[in-house]
Amino acid sequence: MDTDMKKPNGAAVAANLSAMVGMLALAAVVLACEASKGLTDSVHALGKLWMPGAEGIGPYSGKETVMLIAWLGSWAVLHPLLRRRELSGGLCLTLFLVGVGVASTLIWPPSWHFFLGH
């Protein structure tokens, strides 16, 4: 095999970006549930649809379900679009790290109080 042949990095970029989308979705649903008791109950009901023991962990089961759907859904879309492309690794890494930073900040409880005015 020729060592000069380089595989495109699009599939790896799609995997990283879809993980970031999942984390951002989790952050968004956490923040939204903090803002709305009704949404919290709906999100919990979503988790109870399929997750064994969801009653025991409460609405977190539904939040994780939303994250899982966003992660797998975005991967299903991004992988076919990017798998044959060569993308800027630095730009993709920067986008990933910024997304993870935003998601981490939104999941942090003092952020809820700041954004929701509690």
N, C-alpha and C positions, 0 to 999 in steps of 0.2 A: 504494500500500500504506500502510496506517495505521501510523505510527511508534509509536503507543501500544500496539500489539499486541506482547506479549512471549512468546517461545517458552519453554516450560518447560525447565528446566536438567537434567532427569533423565537425558537421554541422555549429557550431558557428565559428570555425576556417575558414571554407570554405567561410562563409559570410564576415568575416573580410579581408581575403586575397584577395577575389575578389574585395572588395572595394579598397584595396591598388592597385591592378592591374589597376582598372579604373582610379585612381588618377595618377599613373605612365604613363598611356596612354595619359591622358590629358596633363601632363607635356611634354611628348615627342612630341606631335603634336603642342603644343605651341612653343616649341623650334624650331621644323622643319619649322613651318610657319614663324617664325622670320627670318629663313635662306633663305626661298624661296618664292618669290611673287607668282610664278606659283602654288605652293602647297597651298598657302593661298586662291587663287581663287578656286581651286578644293575642298578644305575643306568647303569653303562657299557654293559652289554648293551642296555639300552633305547635309548640313543643310537645304538648301532651298527645298530639295526633300520632306520633310515631316513636317517641323516645321513652324507653322503659325507665321508670323511676322519675319521670319529669315532675311529678307532684312533689317529690322530695327536694328537688333543687329549685323549684319555683320558676319565675319568668326567665331565668337564665337559660333554661332549655329552649325556649322560643327564640331568644337572642342568638344563641348558637345556631339554631336552625336557619335563621335569616342569614347569618354569616356564611354558613355552609352553602346555601343556595346562591348567594352572591359570588362566592369563590368559584364554585363549580360552573355556574352559568357564565361568568366572565372568562374562565379558562376555555370553555367550549366555544366561545366567540373569538377570543384572542389567538388561540393556538392555530386554527386554520388560516387566520389572516396574517400571522407573523412567522410561521414556522420556516418558510423558505427565504426569509429576509435577513440581511445583516444590518443590525442597528447599532447606533452609538452606545457602547457599553457605559461610558461615563454619564451620558444623559439619562439612560434608563436607570442606572444605580441612584442618581440624584433624585429622580422622580419617585423611585421606590422608597428611599430614605425619608424624603419629605412626607410622603403619604403615611408611612409608619409613624413618623413623629406627630403628625396631625391626629392620627387615630389614637395613639397613646395619650396625647394631651386630652382628647375628648373623653376618654374612658376614665381619666383621673377625677375623682369626686370634687376637688376644689374647682375644676373647670365647670362642672354642672352648676355649681352655685353661682359662678361668675356669669355664665351664659344665660342661665334661667332666672337670675336675679333673686336667688334664695338667700 
